[in-house]
Amino acid sequence: MVRKTKEEAEVTRRHIIEAARRIFLECGVGRTSLEKIAAAAGVTRGAVYWHFKNKMELFFAMREEATLPLLDRVVFDEGDDDPLGGIERALLAIIHTLIDEPQTRETFEILIFKCEYVDELSPMMACTPGQFDFLQQLTDAYARAANKGQLRAVATPEAMAYDTFLFVGGLVRQWLSGAPDQRFRSGASAFIRSHIALRRA
């Protein structure tokens, strides 16, 4: 019976997170209240508070849940004989995750377009630990490429990592924006391949 209760509580928690994602996407984070989320989830406000201390805790739970598939798929193989190819595959995995994982895609839309980064959200203007880890993995991969003679001698591995970090951030933003001509969405893979090709010796 206890196990069933715990399982039911987890189902309710996930249901609340899904409802929050829908309402954040529709109304924006600032204009979303716990009452709206509770109504969308079909639970009482008290049930929301039982799982989450406040809206920000719910917001961060939504973000963490949706970014896990991205972290699982974006992998840098340290033993790869083609480190630049590994970077290319990692960047392509980001785009494929946005295509394959609606929760991840919607959460990134919320983070980029539906948040005002003031008050409780102002700390999110800084890079997250996951972003710093991604940047470090890029730097390490470019260093391996340089050691194998793959890298054009136009910049240091660290500079190229920062350039790629900014490139993929901009590409994801444009991909999510659904620009009228759709070139960033339809051409995302080609842009990534060109980005890496320009770095090859």
Secondary structure as a PSIPRED ss2 file (coil, helix, strand):
# PSIPRED VFORMAT (PSIPRED V4.0)

   1 M C   1.000  0.000  0.000
   2 V H   0.000  1.000  0.000
   3 R H   0.000  1.000  0.000
   4 K H   0.000  1.000  0.000
   5 T H   0.000  1.000  0.000
   6 K H   0.000  1.000  0.000
   7 E H   0.000  1.000  0.000
   8 E H   0.000  1.000  0.000
   9 A H   0.000  1.000  0.000
  10 E H   0.000  1.000  0.000
  11 V H   0.000  1.000  0.000
  12 T H   0.000  1.000  0.000
  13 R H   0.000  1.000  0.000
  14 R H   0.000  1.000  0.000
  15 H H   0.000  1.000  0.000
  16 I H   0.000  1.000  0.000
  17 I H   0.000  1.000  0.000
  18 E H   0.000  1.000  0.000
  19 A H   0.000  1.000  0.000
  20 A H   0.000  1.000  0.000
  21 R H   0.000  1.000  0.000
  22 R H   0.000  1.000  0.000
  23 I H   0.000  1.000  0.000
  24 F H   0.000  1.000  0.000
  25 L H   0.000  1.000  0.000
  26 E H   0.000  1.000  0.000
  27 C H   0.000  1.000  0.000
  28 G C   1.000  0.000  0.000
  29 V C   1.000  0.000  0.000
  30 G C   1.000  0.000  0.000
  31 R C   1.000  0.000  0.000
  32 T C   1.000  0.000  0.000
  33 S C   1.000  0.000  0.000
  34 L H   0.000  1.000  0.000
  35 E H   0.000  1.000  0.000
  36 K H   0.000  1.000  0.000
  37 I H   0.000  1.000  0.000
  38 A H   0.000  1.000  0.000
  39 A H   0.000  1.000  0.000
  40 A H   0.000  1.000  0.000
  41 A H   0.000  1.000  0.000
  42 G C   1.000  0.000  0.000
  43 V C   1.000  0.000  0.000
  44 T C   1.000  0.000  0.000
  45 R H   0.000  1.000  0.000
  46 G H   0.000  1.000  0.000
  47 A H   0.000  1.000  0.000
  48 V H   0.000  1.000  0.000
  49 Y H   0.000  1.000  0.000
  50 W H   0.000  1.000  0.000
  51 H H   0.000  1.000  0.000
  52 F C   1.000  0.000  0.000
  53 K C   1.000  0.000  0.000
  54 N C   1.000  0.000  0.000
  55 K H   0.000  1.000  0.000
  56 M H   0.000  1.000  0.000
  57 E H   0.000  1.000  0.000
  58 L H   0.000  1.000  0.000
  59 F H   0.000  1.000  0.000
  60 F H   0.000  1.000  0.000
  61 A H   0.000  1.000  0.000
  62 M H   0.000  1.000  0.000
  63 R H   0.000  1.000  0.000
  64 E H   0.000  1.000  0.000
  65 E H   0.000  1.000  0.000
  66 A H   0.000  1.000  0.000
  67 T H   0.000  1.000  0.000
  68 L H   0.000  1.000  0.000
  69 P H   0.000  1.000  0.000
  70 L H   0.000  1.000  0.000
  71 L H   0.000  1.000  0.000
  72 D H   0.000  1.000  0.000
  73 R H   0.000  1.000  0.000
  74 V C   1.000  0.000  0.000
  75 V C   1.000  0.000  0.000
  76 F C   1.000  0.000  0.000
  77 D C   1.000  0.000  0.000
  78 E C   1.000  0.000  0.000
  79 G C   1.000  0.000  0.000
  80 D C   1.000  0.000  0.000
  81 D C   1.000  0.000  0.000
  82 D C   1.000  0.000  0.000
  83 P H   0.000  1.000  0.000
  84 L H   0.000  1.000  0.000
  85 G H   0.000  1.000  0.000
  86 G H   0.000  1.000  0.000
  87 I H   0.000  1.000  0.000
  88 E H   0.000  1.000  0.000
  89 R H   0.000  1.000  0.000
  90 A H   0.000  1.000  0.000
  91 L H   0.000  1.000  0.000
  92 L H   0.000  1.000  0.000
  93 A H   0.000  1.000  0.000
  94 I H   0.000  1.000  0.000
  95 I H   0.000  1.000  0.000
  96 H H   0.000  1.000  0.000
  97 T H   0.000  1.000  0.000
  98 L H   0.000  1.000  0.000
  99 I H   0.000  1.000  0.000
 100 D H   0.000  1.000  0.000
 101 E C   1.000  0.000  0.000
 102 P H   0.000  1.000  0.000
 103 Q H   0.000  1.000  0.000
 104 T H   0.000  1.000  0.000
 105 R H   0.000  1.000  0.000
 106 E H   0.000  1.000  0.000
 107 T H   0.000  1.000  0.000
 108 F H   0.000  1.000  0.000
 109 E H   0.000  1.000  0.000
 110 I H   0.000  1.000  0.000
 111 L H   0.000  1.000  0.000
 112 I H   0.000  1.000  0.000
 113 F H   0.000  1.000  0.000
 114 K C   1.000  0.000  0.000
 115 C C   1.000  0.000  0.000
 116 E C   1.000  0.000  0.000
 117 Y C   1.000  0.000  0.000
 118 V C   1.000  0.000  0.000
 119 D H   0.000  1.000  0.000
 120 E H   0.000  1.000  0.000
 121 L H   0.000  1.000  0.000
 122 S H   0.000  1.000  0.000
 123 P H   0.000  1.000  0.000
 124 M H   0.000  1.000  0.000
 125 M H   0.000  1.000  0.000
 126 A C   1.000  0.000  0.000
 127 C C   1.000  0.000  0.000
 128 T C   1.000  0.000  0.000
 129 P H   0.000  1.000  0.000
 130 G H   0.000  1.000  0.000
 131 Q H   0.000  1.000  0.000
 132 F H   0.000  1.000  0.000
 133 D H   0.000  1.000  0.000
 134 F H   0.000  1.000  0.000
 135 L H   0.000  1.000  0.000
 136 Q H   0.000  1.000  0.000
 137 Q H   0.000  1.000  0.000
 138 L H   0.000  1.000  0.000
 139 T H   0.000  1.000  0.000
 140 D H   0.000  1.000  0.000
 141 A H   0.000  1.000  0.000
 142 Y H   0.000  1.000  0.000
 143 A H   0.000  1.000  0.000
 144 R H   0.000  1.000  0.000
 145 A H   0.000  1.000  0.000
 146 A H   0.000  1.000  0.000
 147 N H   0.000  1.000  0.000
 148 K C   1.000  0.000  0.000
 149 G C   1.000  0.000  0.000
 150 Q C   1.000  0.000  0.000
 151 L E   0.000  0.000  1.000
 152 R C   1.000  0.000  0.000
 153 A C   1.000  0.000  0.000
 154 V C   1.000  0.000  0.000
 155 A C   1.000  0.000  0.000
 156 T C   1.000  0.000  0.000
 157 P H   0.000  1.000  0.000
 158 E H   0.000  1.000  0.000
 159 A H   0.000  1.000  0.000
 160 M H   0.000  1.000  0.000
 161 A H   0.000  1.000  0.000
 162 Y H   0.000  1.000  0.000
 163 D H   0.000  1.000  0.000
 164 T H   0.000  1.000  0.000
 165 F H   0.000  1.000  0.000
 166 L H   0.000  1.000  0.000
 167 F H   0.000  1.000  0.000
 168 V H   0.000  1.000  0.000
 169 G H   0.000  1.000  0.000
 170 G H   0.000  1.000  0.000
 171 L H   0.000  1.000  0.000
 172 V H   0.000  1.000  0.000
 173 R H   0.000  1.000  0.000
 174 Q H   0.000  1.000  0.000
 175 W H   0.000  1.000  0.000
 176 L H   0.000  1.000  0.000
 177 S H   0.000  1.000  0.000
 178 G C   1.000  0.000  0.000
 179 A C   1.000  0.000  0.000
 180 P C   1.000  0.000  0.000
 181 D C   1.000  0.000  0.000
 182 Q C   1.000  0.000  0.000
 183 R H   0.000  1.000  0.000
 184 F H   0.000  1.000  0.000
 185 R H   0.000  1.000  0.000
 186 S H   0.000  1.000  0.000
 187 G C   1.000  0.000  0.000
 188 A H   0.000  1.000  0.000
 189 S H   0.000  1.000  0.000
 190 A H   0.000  1.000  0.000
 191 F H   0.000  1.000  0.000
 192 I H   0.000  1.000  0.000
 193 R H   0.000  1.000  0.000
 194 S H   0.000  1.000  0.000
 195 H H   0.000  1.000  0.000
 196 I H   0.000  1.000  0.000
 197 A H   0.000  1.000  0.000
 198 L C   1.000  0.000  0.000
 199 R C   1.000  0.000  0.000
 200 R E   0.000  0.000  1.000
 201 A C   1.000  0.000  0.000
